[in-house]
Structures are given as C-alpha cells and as structure tokens.
Amino acid sequence: MKRLRGIKELSIQNTKFTSNQGKTYDFNINTNLNQLNIKILPTTGQLVKTNEYDFDYGNQIIATEKYDAKRTYKHTKGYFPGVVTVGNKIVYKVTKAVRIK
C-alpha cells in the first residue's frame, strides 16, 4: 500500500491491470487526493476560474533504485507517473509502477 506521509486517510492500494498481451501493470490512482488538489487551487488563488490556462498531460520515466521500482521499457528501474497540469500547477497525478510481469 502506498502511504502519504502522515495522511493515512488519503493513502490507497495499487490497482493491477492486465493488458490484452497478458502483461500486468500496477497503477496508483488517488481520486480523492486529485479531487482535493483541484478544489484547493482555485480556493487558494493559485488558479482563477475566469482565466485561461494551458492544459497538458505527460508521462516521464523517473529512474531510481528504490526497492519498489520496476524495470521500464527503457531497461532502467524507475517510476512512470502521468501528470496533468493547468498552467504551471499540477492538478492530477497517476503513478504507473511500470510492467510487473
């Protein structure tokens, strides 16, 4: 189980998905935390509802030797998070723990 430092209520279990080719992937999709983030940004004035912003989604391999890192398609160990930004603010994040089988 992934744990947020000090906030157990927001931690969630990974979800396993299996591709049509039989490969299994771990994803950590924390909907509650993502929704909280989307609500906080306008409330704190970091995003203004009447302004226009660029919306972007991207994935990036983050190489690491941590114990739970998985081997990536680039043959390194690491994480493969997907991040949505509005302007320069992160509003949504999903972590893919790369292929596990």
Secondary structure, 3 states (H helix, E strand, C coil): CCCCCCCHHHCCCCEEEECCCCCEEEEEECHHHHHHHHHHHHHCCCCCCCCCCCEEEEECCEECCCCCCEECCCCCEEEEEEEEEECCEEEEEEEEEEECC
